[in-house]
């Protein structure tokens, strides 16, 4: 039997197993990206708040301590492999939390993504015009009000392409969570390959499935991004009428 005939036979035989793995993979990627974005918004916003001359000594000290803790969090999760984080956190916290591999997987991919999102949001914050920040302060808004009402909405819009990229990365990187027995696409494919002793053919199928998932997801999200950035039709019509 040829290579592609074997691939076809394996796919038809283990299609339900692969489908279960796809669902878990997409659930991990989607939940991890959404929760990670929320974490990144909070961490990125807090990290962007710097001590100011008008702050009291206590406030300056608290801001510096907070900035140091957030920097440690970002550097740890950006500087170590997710596979290592998964093993360390899952088995280290399992005696205290008693969590399942799936719950642990969602938490791990979320905090890992949050560290990357924090830097993405911080870059988005820096891209916002300083004049808007100064204008908000001139009307009496606090730093926190300015950050969450004016700066973050624009920063999130500017960072949307990077958020799309992070979601696509999470689809692929979720495979690392198989090390803690999360039944994602990689785990299911590895189980099928082990039962058949046909690793090349099985992982060729897995590679194609991952390629389809990332290709379709990136194209859909890029379309959404274009729709978000497209000029409003009503605004164009009004501008034409005014002229």
ZIKA-V297383 format. One line per field, one symbol per residue. psi: psi as a letter, one per 40 degrees, with the letter a starting at -180 (. if undefined). A space follows every 50 residues. Layout:
psi: ???
This chain:
psi: hidddddddddddedddddddddddddddddddddddddddddddddehi hideiiddddddddddddddddddddddeiidddddddddddeddddfii ddddddddddddddddddddddddddehhdddddddddeeiidddddddd ddddddddedddddddddddddedddeedffhgadddddddddddefgdd ddedddddddddddddddddddddddddeiihdddddddddd.
